[in-house]
Amino acid sequence: MSEDNRVARRFLDSAVDFVEGDYLPKIERCLEKLTNEQIWWRPNEESNSIGNLILHLCGNARQWIVSGVGSHPDQRNRDAEFEQREQIPREELLRLLRSTLADVKNILHTLDPALVLEPRRIQGHDTGILEAVFHVVEHFSMHAGQIILLTKLLTATDLRFYDFESGVPLERWRSRPSGSI
């Protein structure tokens, strides 16, 4: 494998690690602290609920990675992600999120790293695979932060993502196996 392909492979694997190993467990921790009513609460009509944000993360990742990178049909209805008002239960939202990320992982783990600079047209924009992957990771980071903030506001609790007892911050969200909710 060429050095360029090793770098590309590392980029793709790191993207999966961030989304699946960092953001997903934090979102799971948030959802385990919330009722279905809290998951769908919104401070006003111009704001999104946590439920809407999860639907949006799934739609975005499917459009940009599963469809845009993996060439599967794009069936996204972006407006519906934000218009959803009927409560979808926490367990169903988690299944959707985990399924989406499993599909993303499969696409990125099987992608030939030599293709990361290949052009794509996604959401009406000319882009490339590398940019599409970077976009999804950044997008997950932003909305995971919103979900964390909303959870803290709704529960008034410390989500205990880190253990500081040893003087060095240790990640606590990676110690629990995914799917333990």
Secondary structure in CASP SS format (residue, H / E / C, confidence):
PFRMAT SS
TARGET T0000
AUTHOR 0000-0000-0000
METHOD secondary structure of the structure
MODEL  1
M C 1.00
S C 1.00
E H 1.00
D H 1.00
N H 1.00
R H 1.00
V H 1.00
A H 1.00
R H 1.00
R H 1.00
F H 1.00
L H 1.00
D H 1.00
S H 1.00
A H 1.00
V H 1.00
D H 1.00
F H 1.00
V H 1.00
E H 1.00
G H 1.00
D H 1.00
Y H 1.00
L H 1.00
P H 1.00
K H 1.00
I H 1.00
E H 1.00
R H 1.00
C H 1.00
L H 1.00
E H 1.00
K H 1.00
L C 1.00
T C 1.00
N H 1.00
E H 1.00
Q H 1.00
I H 1.00
W C 1.00
W C 1.00
R C 1.00
P C 1.00
N C 1.00
E C 1.00
E C 1.00
S C 1.00
N C 1.00
S C 1.00
I H 1.00
G H 1.00
N H 1.00
L H 1.00
I H 1.00
L H 1.00
H H 1.00
L H 1.00
C H 1.00
G H 1.00
N H 1.00
A H 1.00
R H 1.00
Q H 1.00
W H 1.00
I H 1.00
V H 1.00
S H 1.00
G C 1.00
V C 1.00
G C 1.00
S C 1.00
H C 1.00
P C 1.00
D C 1.00
Q C 1.00
R C 1.00
N C 1.00
R H 1.00
D H 1.00
A H 1.00
E H 1.00
F H 1.00
E H 1.00
Q C 1.00
R C 1.00
E C 1.00
Q C 1.00
I C 1.00
P C 1.00
R H 1.00
E H 1.00
E H 1.00
L H 1.00
L H 1.00
R H 1.00
L H 1.00
L H 1.00
R H 1.00
S H 1.00
T H 1.00
L H 1.00
A H 1.00
D H 1.00
V H 1.00
K H 1.00
N H 1.00
I H 1.00
L H 1.00
H H 1.00
T H 1.00
L C 1.00
D C 1.00
P H 1.00
A H 1.00
L H 1.00
V C 1.00
L C 1.00
E C 1.00
P E 1.00
R E 1.00
R E 1.00
I E 1.00
Q C 1.00
G C 1.00
H E 1.00
D E 1.00
T E 1.00
G E 1.00
I H 1.00
L H 1.00
E H 1.00
A H 1.00
V H 1.00
F H 1.00
H H 1.00
V H 1.00
V H 1.00
E H 1.00
H H 1.00
F H 1.00
S H 1.00
M H 1.00
H H 1.00
A H 1.00
G H 1.00
Q H 1.00
I H 1.00
I H 1.00
L H 1.00
L H 1.00
T H 1.00
K H 1.00
L H 1.00
L H 1.00
T H 1.00
A C 1.00
T C 1.00
D C 1.00
L C 1.00
R C 1.00
F C 1.00
Y E 1.00
D E 1.00
F C 1.00
E C 1.00
S C 1.00
G C 1.00
V C 1.00
P C 1.00
L E 1.00
E E 1.00
R C 1.00
W C 1.00
R C 1.00
S C 1.00
R C 1.00
P C 1.00
S C 1.00
G C 1.00
S C 1.00
I C 1.00
END
